[in-house]
Amino acid sequence: MSLVLAADYRVPDFDRWWNRLRGDLPRLPGLGAHHVVVYRAIRDPNHVFVTIGVREREPVDALLRSPLLFAWFDSAGVTEIPPLFAGQIVEKIDLPAAPPPAVPPAPVSGVPTPVSDRAGVVVASIVSVGEIDQLRASVHHAVARITASGVRRFWIYRALDDGAEVMILQELATERQADQWIRHPDASARFMAEAGMGAHPPNFVGRLVETLEVPAAPLARD
């Protein structure tokens, strides 16, 4: 079973963090990680949302206490370890994409162009929804309305330690569509209004920077 760790946090300097992140990738095989996905907030250049794909090789609570994980944050200059979401995918809905813009956005200094021409604006929400099957059913029922609002990807992850807590990643084509969707969501997406309550972070709105493959750990020699 493949797991996903996710964290929403600020870094002191994005460009320096980005360079360190690439240098630190060889550390991550020790956690069983196979890829890292980095998103950067649109309105705060030092605000990031990072997901790490992990092969389950030990209990999650041990993984979250791993010195390797803390060292990874320390090397990035993060002084306070952010809350970590640990879960697995339970729903993937990929919807038709709108035509790409005629002129692609200019790349941010020090950051590569998004890996996919299809990459748009991502809204990430970590919330408690109560009955997850009801959420899934309401989303399927509202697919036509969700698509009409510009959403072209709707992924749901269930937390391993709390069946009512979910992480939802939605992808829209433009920042304007994302802002409109957050302000005036469909009934099936009202969970976005719950983001930022309690220990949960507010909705993250950003763009994909890059999906990084973690190099395989070297084979042990006899």
N, C-alpha and C positions, 0 to 999 in steps of 0.2 A: 504494500500500500504506500503510495507516495503522499507525503504530507507537505503542507505549505506553512511557512512561518512568515508573518507580515508585521511590519513596524512603520509607524508614522512619526517622524521626528525632524528636528532641525539640526543642521551641521554648521560649524563656524564659518566655513568657506567651501562652497560647492566644488570649485575647480580643484582645490587641494584634496578634498575628500574623494573626488572622482579618481584622481591619480593614485591615491592610497588604496582605494577599493580594488583597482586592477592589480596592484601589487600584492594585495592580501588574498586574492583568489586561491592561491595554493594552500591557504590555511583551511579552507572550507571543506575539502574532502574528509577531514577528520570529523566533521559533523554529519557526514553522509549527504552533503549538498551536491546537487547536480546542475543547478542553474540559479542565477540571480537576475531579477527583473527590477529595473530602476525607473521610477517616475519622478518628475520634478514639477513642483507646484508652479502654476502660471503666475501667481501674484506675489510669490515670495521665492526668490531664486535659491535660497538656502534651506527650503523646506522640501523634504523628500518622502516618498513612500516606496518601501522596498519589500519585495517578496522573495523568499528563498525556497526553492523546491528541494525537499529533503527525502531521501529514502529512509524508511523506518528501520533503524538498526538498534534502537534502544528506547526505553520508555520516554515519553515526551517530557515528563517532569525532569528527568535526568538531562535531556537535551537542553532544556531551558536554563539549567543550572551549569551548563558546560563552561569551563574556563575559556575554551576556544571562542565561544560566542561572546563572552564579556571582553575578551582581548580584541575581538573584531571591532566592537563598538569603541573601545578605548583608543585603538589606533586611528579611528576616524575623528578623534577629538570630541566625542560625545560624552559630556560630563554626567549626564543622568540617563541611565538605561531606560528606554521607553517601554511601555507595556507591549508585550508580544502576543499576537494572535497565532494560535496553532490550530490548523484544521485541515479538512480535506474537501475536495470538490464534490458537490452533490447535484449540480445542475449547470449545464452549459447551453446557452441559447445564443446562436450566432444568427443575426438578422441581416437582411440585404443592406449593403453599404451604399451610401449616397455617392454620386460621381465625385472624384477628387477635385480640389480647387485648381483653377487654371495656373495660378502662381503659388508654388509651395512656400511656406513660411521660411524666413531666413534662419539659419542655425544660430543657436546661442553660442557665444564665445566659449571655446574650450570644451564644447559638448558636441558629440557626433550627431549627424542627421538621424532622425528616427529610423529604425531598421526596416520598417514597412511603410510603403506609401499609403497603406490603409490606416495607419495609426492616427487616431484623432485625440479627443480630450477624454480623459478617464476620470470618472467619479468613483471614489472608493469610500464605502461606508462600513463601519463595524458597529453593529447594533444588536439589541435583543429584540426578537420578533415574536416570542411566544411559540406558537405552533408552526414549525417550518414547513410542514406539508401544506398548510393553508396558504402560506406565502407562495410556494411553488405553483399551487393550483391557480391562484389569482393572477400570477404572472403569465401563465399559459393562456388563461382566459382573455387576458388583455394584450396579447402579442401584437395585434393589429394596431391598437392605440399606441403602444410603446414604440413600435416601428415608426409610426407617423410623427412621433415627437422627436425623432432623430436618433434614438438609441439603436445601435447596431450590434452590441454585445451585452449580454446580461449573464454574469456568472455568479453562482452562489456557493459559498464555502461554509460548512458547518464546523463550529469549534469542537475540539475533541473533549474538552473538559466541561462544556455547557451546551446541551442540545438546543437551547433557545437562542444562543448567540451565533451570529453569522457575520461573515464578511462578504459584501456584494461589490463586485466590480462591474461598472457600466461604462461602455465606450460610446461617445457621441462624436459627430463629425467636427463640430465647431464649439468654441468657448461660449458663443451666444446661445446655442442650443442647450449646452450644459447648464448655464445660468438659468435659463427659462425652465428647464426640467426640474431643477432644485427648488425654484420658487413656486412652480405650479405643477407638481407631479401628478401622475395618474394615481387613482386610488390604490393600485397595486404597488406603488412605489412610495407610499407615505412614510415608510420606515426612515427615509432620509431626514425627516423632521426630528427623529429621535437621536440622530448622531450628535455627539458632543455632550450628551447627558451622562452623569455618573463618571465612570472611569473610561468611557468610550471617547475617542477623539472626534472632532468635527468632521464633516465631509471633506475629503481631500479632492481637490480639482487640479489636475496636472496633465502633463504629456509624457508619453513613453520616451525615455532617453535611449535605453538599449537593453536587450536581453543578453546576458553574459553566460556563456557555458563555463562551468567550473572544471578545470583540468582534473583528469582522473588521478587518484593517488598512485604514486609509484609502487610497483610490486616489491614486496619484501624479498630480500636476497637470503638464500640459505646460508 
